């Protein structure tokens, strides 16, 4: 037997025998493991003793994993400049609005299709191997886009990238969350969002530079092809990175899990106690979940692992609640309309008469990046719930002021012509819309842009990967709807009413967050998952 692997199986008591009385109830199976909580209860407090910031090792892991976020942001941001640079390079004709919508939305569609299946692979193969697979897809997708000569070829390349983005968008926050000390988890998961917004800034800078100085026939090919470079770099770094300790513990490799925890915690007077507390907390939770699974499935045999996980996700009340909240946040993140700005910002600013629309789009991307950096500093101090409830009203205000500004803009061209147009747009209205969009983006970046990616802390370990995958699929499903319908809504409802619609969705989301989203700041993943056992969803119970 491998000295670095030790199964936790001997630690798990046997499930009741077949002749044991069975009530048939599966709704609220409540099997608890008697463990010494004297050390595990102090896991959160001990995090504060380790210093005011995470150690160097966890920062390096976060930055290395965050390259996937950079790719995510780059590939969603670069399409804005690409759409206004392609000209007649694809299929020998200008792109219609339908062409643009399909090229844009196919990325979201394939992200939607892949993310639930990637969650199964993350459970069976490990988080790190799934990240490596996404890097391979990023490279292939970038090459396919750069070499395409038809709309269909471009759609194929964007679809491959979509598969990579779908897997990376759930597995990287999951990987970081499972590595991060509880006291710093919000900050470290937010770093992935910082990388996403940085990728969008890089995409707009690259789009502007190549749009201004490169040949018109090849500029867009360089824009999409450069996405292969960070993916190759990350694939090389991955061989030096450890696996998630929680996945290792679940896989029975507890010695390896403890070794990773020791490296994450680092040295210091409290490090030994922190390692012991964290390791025992994870171990106890794994045993508890295994007992619950056996109690529920003792009469079932031969079921596939993912079906077992899906059954536990849907049958157990706390898991259903976690899934409902995670899907709510992920769906709201997209249905509020933010990515319409990422995908079509250059088109919007062309409509408003700005002379260099890609440069104007860069202003919005920089706003997004700057306020995501602010969220990085605030998220573990203010809290997830509070930062959402304070930021969404700014989003609503920005959307409503933008809608008011658009009421002064008169469209003069049909969308099917391939480009929105406007009749002598008023300069004051254009500036009002730009400032309003920046306000909306600032509110989004500091709250709704990053909190939904902390979804993994809501789920118990045995359903964490699958639950996160389904929630991420919800994100990409809503993203697909936004990408496919935005230009069509602008035509059918007018820009003003399109932005009013997004504002109404934000108001509805605010009410649901206020009623059902608990505060999880400072809790271990295991403690956060237990919040939803409360009858009031943990909303009115203080963390700790």
C-alpha positions in Angstrom: 0.0 0.0 0.0 1.2 3.5 -0.8 2.7 5.2 2.3 1.2 8.5 1.2 -2.3 7.1 1.0 -4.5 5.9 3.8 -8.1 5.1 3.6 -10.6 6.7 6.0 -12.7 3.5 5.6 -11.7 2.0 9.0 -12.9 5.3 10.7 -16.5 4.9 9.3 -18.8 2.8 11.5 -20.9 0.2 9.7 -24.3 1.1 8.5 -27.3 -0.7 10.2 -27.8 -4.2 9.0 -30.6 -5.0 6.6 -32.8 -6.2 9.4 -32.6 -3.0 11.2 -35.9 -1.0 11.4 -36.2 1.3 8.5 -38.8 4.1 8.5 -38.3 4.7 4.8 -37.8 8.4 5.4 -35.2 10.1 3.2 -36.1 13.7 3.6 -34.2 14.5 6.8 -31.8 11.7 7.4 -29.7 13.0 10.3 -26.7 10.8 11.1 -24.1 12.4 13.2 -20.6 11.2 14.0 -19.4 11.6 17.6 -16.1 13.5 17.3 -14.0 15.5 19.6 -15.0 19.1 18.7 -12.7 20.8 21.1 -10.2 21.4 18.3 -12.5 21.7 15.3 -14.7 24.4 16.8 -11.7 26.7 16.9 -10.7 26.4 13.3 -12.2 29.8 12.4 -10.7 31.6 15.3 -7.3 30.1 14.8 -7.3 31.5 11.2 -7.0 35.0 12.8 -3.9 34.0 14.8 -2.1 33.1 11.6 -1.8 36.7 10.5 -3.7 39.3 8.6 -3.1 37.8 5.1 -2.7 34.3 3.6 0.8 32.8 3.3 3.0 32.9 0.2 2.2 29.3 -0.8 -1.6 29.8 -1.0 -1.1 33.1 -2.9 1.1 31.4 -5.5 -1.6 28.6 -5.9 -4.3 31.2 -6.2 -2.4 33.2 -8.9 -1.5 30.0 -10.8 -5.2 28.8 -10.8 -6.3 32.3 -11.6 -4.8 32.1 -15.0 -8.0 30.2 -16.0 -9.9 33.3 -14.8 -7.7 35.4 -17.0 -8.6 33.2 -20.0 -12.3 33.3 -19.0 -12.2 37.1 -19.0 -10.1 37.4 -22.1 -12.3 35.2 -24.2 -15.5 36.9 -23.1 -14.1 40.3 -23.5 -12.2 39.9 -26.8 -15.3 39.1 -28.8 -16.5 42.7 -28.4 -13.5 44.1 -30.4 -13.5 41.1 -32.7 -17.1 41.6 -33.9 -16.4 45.1 -35.1 -13.0 44.1 -36.7 -14.0 41.0 -38.7 -15.6 43.0 -41.6 -16.0 40.5 -44.5 -13.4 38.0 -43.4 -15.9 35.3 -42.6 -17.9 33.8 -45.4 -17.1 36.8 -47.6 -19.8 39.1 -46.3 -20.5 41.5 -43.4 -21.8 39.9 -40.2 -25.5 40.2 -39.6 -27.0 40.7 -36.1 -27.9 37.0 -36.1 -24.3 36.0 -37.0 -23.0 38.2 -34.1 -25.6 36.7 -31.7 -24.8 33.1 -32.6 -21.0 33.7 -32.5 -21.4 35.3 -29.1 -24.0 33.0 -27.5 -22.5 29.6 -28.7 -19.7 30.1 -26.1 -22.3 30.3 -23.3 -24.3 27.4 -24.7 -21.3 25.0 -24.7 -20.3 26.3 -21.2 -23.8 25.4 -20.1 -23.6 21.9 -21.6 -20.1 21.1 -20.3 -20.1 22.4 -16.7 -22.4 19.7 -15.1 -20.3 16.9 -16.8 -17.1 18.6 -15.7 -18.3 18.5 -12.1 -18.5 14.7 -12.4 -15.0 14.6 -13.7 -13.8 16.9 -10.9 -15.1 14.4 -8.4 -13.7 11.3 -10.1 -10.4 12.6 -11.4 -9.7 15.5 -9.2 -9.9 19.3 -9.5 -6.4 19.7 -11.0 -6.8 17.4 -13.9 -10.0 19.2 -15.0 -8.1 22.5 -15.0 -5.4 20.8 -17.2 -8.1 19.6 -19.6 -9.6 23.1 -19.9 -6.1 24.4 -20.8 -6.0 22.0 -23.7 -9.4 23.1 -24.9 -8.4 26.8 -24.6 -5.4 26.2 -26.9 -7.5 24.2 -29.5 -10.3 26.8 -29.4 -8.0 29.8 -29.9 -6.3 28.1 -32.9 -9.6 27.2 -34.4 -10.9 30.7 -34.2 -7.7 32.3 -35.6 -7.7 29.9 -38.6 -11.4 30.1 -39.4 -12.6 31.5 -42.7 -16.4 31.0 -42.3 -19.0 31.9 -39.8 -19.5 28.2 -39.1 -15.8 27.8 -38.4 -15.8 30.7 -36.0 -18.8 29.3 -34.2 -16.9 26.0 -33.8 -13.9 27.7 -32.3 -16.0 29.8 -30.0 -17.9 26.6 -28.9 -14.6 24.8 -28.0 -13.6 27.8 -26.0 -17.0 27.8 -24.4 -16.5 24.2 -23.2 -13.2 25.3 -21.6 -14.7 28.4 -20.0 -17.7 26.3 -18.6 -15.4 23.8 -16.9 -12.9 26.4 -15.7 -15.5 28.8 -14.3 -16.7 26.3 -11.7 -13.6 24.2 -11.0 -11.2 27.1 -10.3 -13.3 28.8 -7.6 -14.0 25.3 -6.2 -10.2 24.5 -6.1 -9.3 27.8 -4.5 -12.1 27.5 -1.9 -11.1 24.0 -0.9 -7.5 25.1 -0.4 -8.1 28.5 1.3 -8.0 29.0 5.1 -11.5 30.0 6.2 -10.5 33.5 7.4 -9.2 34.4 3.9 -11.5 32.3 1.6 -13.6 35.3 0.3 -10.5 37.2 -0.6 -8.8 34.3 -2.4 -11.9 33.3 -4.4 -12.4 37.0 -5.3 -8.8 36.9 -6.7 -10.2 34.6 -9.5 -12.7 37.3 -10.3 -9.9 39.9 -10.3 -8.2 37.7 -12.9 -11.4 37.5 -14.9 -11.8 41.3 -15.0 -8.1 41.7 -15.7 -8.5 39.4 -18.7 -11.3 41.6 -19.9 -9.1 44.7 -19.6 -6.3 42.9 -21.5 -8.8 41.9 -24.2 -9.9 45.5 -24.7 -6.3 46.7 -24.8 -5.3 44.0 -27.3 -8.4 44.8 -29.3 -7.7 48.5 -29.4 -4.0 48.0 -30.3 -4.5 45.5 -33.1 -7.6 47.5 -34.3 -5.4 50.6 -34.6 -2.1 49.3 -35.8 -2.5 45.8 -37.4 -3.7 44.9 -40.8 -7.5 44.9 -41.0 -7.5 41.4 -42.4 -5.4 39.8 -39.6 -6.1 42.0 -36.6 -9.0 40.0 -35.3 -7.1 36.7 -35.9 -4.4 37.8 -33.6 -6.9 38.9 -31.0 -8.5 35.5 -30.7 -5.4 33.5 -31.2 -3.4 35.1 -28.3 -5.7 33.3 -25.9 -3.7 30.1 -26.4 -0.6 31.6 -24.7 -1.8 31.8 -21.1 -3.4 28.4 -21.3 0.0 26.8 -22.3 1.7 28.6 -19.4 -0.8 27.4 -16.9 -0.7 23.8 -18.2 3.1 23.8 -17.4 2.6 25.3 -13.9 -0.1 22.7 -13.0 2.4 19.9 -12.7 3.9 21.8 -9.7 0.5 22.4 -8.0 -1.1 20.1 -5.3 -4.5 18.6 -5.4 -7.3 20.0 -3.2 -7.0 18.5 0.3 -10.7 18.0 0.6 -10.8 15.9 -2.6 -7.8 14.0 -1.4 -9.5 13.2 1.9 -12.7 12.1 0.1 -10.5 9.9 -2.1 -9.0 8.2 1.0 -5.6 9.9 0.6 -5.6 11.5 4.1 -1.8 11.7 4.5 -1.5 13.7 1.3 -4.4 15.9 2.4 -2.7 16.7 5.6 0.6 17.4 3.8 -1.2 20.0 1.6 -2.9 21.6 4.6 0.5 22.0 6.3 1.9 23.7 3.2 -1.1 26.0 3.0 -1.0 27.0 6.7 2.8 27.4 6.8 4.9 27.9 9.9 4.1 30.0 13.0 3.2 29.4 16.6 -0.4 28.5 15.8 0.2 26.5 12.7 0.2 23.0 14.3 -3.1 23.6 16.0 -4.6 25.1 12.8 -3.5 22.1 10.8 -4.9 19.6 13.3 -8.2 21.5 13.6 -8.7 21.8 9.8 -7.7 18.2 9.1 -10.0 16.8 11.9 -12.9 19.0 10.7 -12.6 17.8 7.1 -12.2 14.2 8.3 -15.2 14.4 10.6 -17.3 15.9 7.8 -16.3 13.2 5.3 -17.2 10.5 7.8 -20.5 12.1 8.6 -21.5 12.4 5.0 -20.4 8.8 4.3 -22.6 7.6 7.1 -25.6 9.6 5.8 -25.0 8.2 2.3 -24.9 4.6 3.6 -28.0 5.1 5.7 -30.0 6.4 2.7 -28.7 3.9 0.1 -28.3 0.8 2.2 -31.0 -1.0 0.1 -29.7 0.4 -3.2 -26.9 -1.4 -5.1 -25.1 -0.8 -8.4 -26.0 2.8 -8.8 -23.6 5.1 -10.5 -21.7 7.6 -8.4 -23.1 10.7 -10.1 -26.7 9.4 -9.7 -26.0 8.9 -6.0 -24.7 12.5 -5.7 -27.6 13.9 -7.7 -30.1 12.0 -5.5 -28.4 13.4 -2.3 -28.4 16.9 -3.9 -32.1 16.8 -4.5 -33.4 14.8 -1.6 -31.7 16.3 1.4 -33.2 19.6 2.5 -30.0 21.5 3.2 -28.6 20.4 -0.2 -31.7 21.6 -2.0 -31.5 24.9 -0.3 -27.8 25.3 -1.2 -28.6 24.5 -4.8 -31.5 27.0 -4.9 -29.3 29.8 -3.5 -26.4 29.1 -5.7 -28.6 28.9 -8.8 -30.3 32.1 -7.8 -27.0 34.0 -7.5 -25.5 32.6 -10.6 -28.7 33.2 -12.7 -29.0 36.8 -11.4 -25.4 37.5 -12.1 -26.2 37.0 -15.8 -29.8 38.0 -16.2 -29.0 41.5 -14.8 -27.5 42.0 -18.3 -23.9 42.7 -17.4 -22.3 40.5 -20.1 -24.3 42.3 -22.8 -21.8 45.1 -22.1 -18.9 42.7 -22.3 -20.1 41.2 -25.6 -21.5 44.2 -27.3 -20.0 47.3 -25.6 -18.2 48.3 -28.8 -21.5 48.0 -30.7 -23.3 50.1 -28.0 -20.6 52.8 -28.1 -20.6 52.9 -31.8 -24.4 53.6 -31.6 -23.7 56.4 -29.2 -21.2 58.1 -31.6 -18.0 57.6 -29.7 -15.1 57.9 -32.3 -13.0 54.9 -30.9 -15.6 52.5 -29.4 -13.1 49.9 -28.3 -11.2 52.5 -26.3 -14.5 53.7 -24.6 -15.2 50.0 -23.8 -11.8 49.9 -22.1 -13.0 52.6 -19.7 -15.8 50.3 -18.6 -13.5 47.3 -18.3 -11.1 49.3 -16.1 -14.0 50.3 -13.9 -14.9 46.6 -13.5 -11.3 45.7 -12.6 -10.9 48.6 -10.1 -14.1 47.8 -8.2 -13.3 44.1 -8.2 -10.0 45.0 -6.5 -12.1 46.9 -4.0 -14.2 43.8 -3.4 -11.0 41.9 -2.8 -10.2 44.2 0.2 -13.8 44.3 1.5 -15.4 40.9 1.0 -14.0 39.2 4.2 -14.7 42.3 6.4 -18.1 43.4 5.2 -19.5 39.9 4.4 -21.0 38.3 1.3 -24.7 39.1 2.1 -24.1 42.7 3.2 -22.0 43.6 0.2 -24.7 42.3 -2.2 -27.5 44.2 -0.4 -25.4 47.4 -0.6 -24.3 47.1 -4.2 -27.4 46.0 -6.1 -29.2 49.4 -5.6 -26.3 51.1 -7.4 -26.8 48.7 -10.3 -30.5 49.5 -10.4 -29.8 53.3 -10.4 -27.2 52.9 -13.1 -29.5 50.9 -15.3 -32.4 53.4 -14.9 -30.2 56.4 -15.6 -28.9 54.6 -18.7 -32.5 53.9 -19.8 -33.3 57.6 -19.4 -30.2 58.6 -21.5 -31.2 56.1 -24.2 -34.6 57.8 -24.5 -32.7 60.7 -26.3 -31.1 58.3 -28.8 -33.0 57.5 -32.0 -32.1 54.4 -33.9 -31.8 54.9 -37.6 -30.7 51.5 -38.9 -32.1 48.1 -38.8 -30.3 45.6 -36.7 -30.2 43.2 -39.6 -27.9 45.5 -41.4 -25.2 44.3 -39.1 -24.6 47.5 -37.1 -26.7 49.6 -34.9 -26.9 53.2 -35.9 -28.3 56.4 -34.4 -29.5 59.7 -35.8 -27.2 62.5 -34.5 -26.8 61.1 -31.0 -26.9 63.9 -28.4 -23.5 64.3 -26.7 -25.0 64.9 -23.3 -27.1 61.8 -23.5 -24.1 59.7 -24.6 -22.0 61.0 -21.6 -24.9 60.3 -19.3 -25.2 56.7 -20.6 -21.5 56.2 -20.2 -21.4 57.4 -16.6 -24.5 55.4 -15.8 -23.0 52.2 -17.3 -19.9 52.8 -15.2 -22.0 53.2 -12.1 -23.8 50.0 -12.9 -20.5 48.2 -13.6 -19.0 49.4 -10.3 -22.0 48.1 -8.3 -21.8 44.8 -10.2 -18.1 44.3 -9.7 -18.1 44.9 -6.0 -20.9 42.5 -5.3 -22.8 40.4 -7.8 -19.7 40.0 -10.0 -17.8 38.0 -7.3 -20.1 36.6 -4.6 -21.9 34.0 -6.7 -18.5 32.3 -7.4 -18.3 31.5 -3.7 -21.1 29.0 -4.2 -19.0 26.0 -3.2 -19.0 27.1 0.5 -22.8 26.5 0.5 -22.5 22.8 -0.4 -21.6 19.7 1.7 -18.4 18.0 0.5 -20.2 15.0 -1.0 -22.3 17.2 -3.4 -20.0 20.2 -3.6 -18.6 19.5 -7.1 -22.0 18.5 -8.6 -23.9 21.3 -7.0 -21.3 23.9 -8.1 -21.4 22.4 -11.6 -25.2 22.7 -11.8 -25.1 26.3 -10.4 -22.5 27.2 -13.0 -24.6 25.7 -15.7 -27.4 28.0 -14.6 -25.0 30.9 -15.0 -24.1 29.9 -18.5 -27.7 29.2 -19.4 -28.6 32.7 -18.4 -25.5 34.0 -20.2 -26.7 32.2 -23.3 -30.1 33.9 -23.1 -28.5 37.4 -22.7 -26.0 36.9 -25.5 -28.6 35.7 -27.9 -31.4 38.2 -27.1 -29.6 41.5 -26.2 -29.5 42.9 -29.8 -32.9 41.6 -30.5 -34.4 43.2 -27.3 -32.7 46.5 -28.2 -34.5 46.4 -31.5 -37.9 45.1 -30.2 -38.2 47.0 -26.9 -35.8 49.9 -27.6 -32.6 50.3 -25.6 -34.4 52.2 -22.8 -36.9 49.5 -22.0 -34.2 46.8 -22.4 -32.3 48.5 -19.5 -35.5 48.9 -17.5 -36.1 45.2 -17.8 -32.6 44.4 -16.5 -33.2 46.9 -13.6 -36.5 45.0 -12.7 -34.6 41.7 -12.6 -32.1 43.3 -10.2 -34.9 44.5 -7.9 -36.5 41.0 -7.8 -33.1 39.4 -7.1 -32.5 41.9 -4.3 -35.7 40.7 -2.5 -34.7 37.0 -2.9 -31.2 37.6 -1.6 -32.6 39.5 1.4 -34.9 36.6 2.2 -32.8 33.5 1.6 -29.0 34.1 1.4 -27.2 33.6 4.7 -23.9 35.1 5.8 -21.0 32.7 5.4 -18.0 35.0 6.0 -15.4 33.5 8.3 -16.9 30.0 8.5 -15.1 26.9 7.4 -16.6 25.1 4.4 -18.0 22.5 6.7 -19.6 25.0 9.1 -21.0 27.1 6.2 -22.7 24.0 4.7 -24.5 23.4 8.1 -26.1 26.8 8.1 -28.8 25.7 5.7 -30.1 23.1 8.2 -31.7 26.0 10.0 -35.5 26.5 9.5 -34.9 30.1 8.5 -32.1 29.1 6.0 -29.5 30.5 8.4 -30.4 34.1 7.3 -31.1 35.3 10.8 -28.5 33.3 12.6 -25.2 35.1 13.2 -22.2 33.3 11.7 -19.9 31.4 14.0 
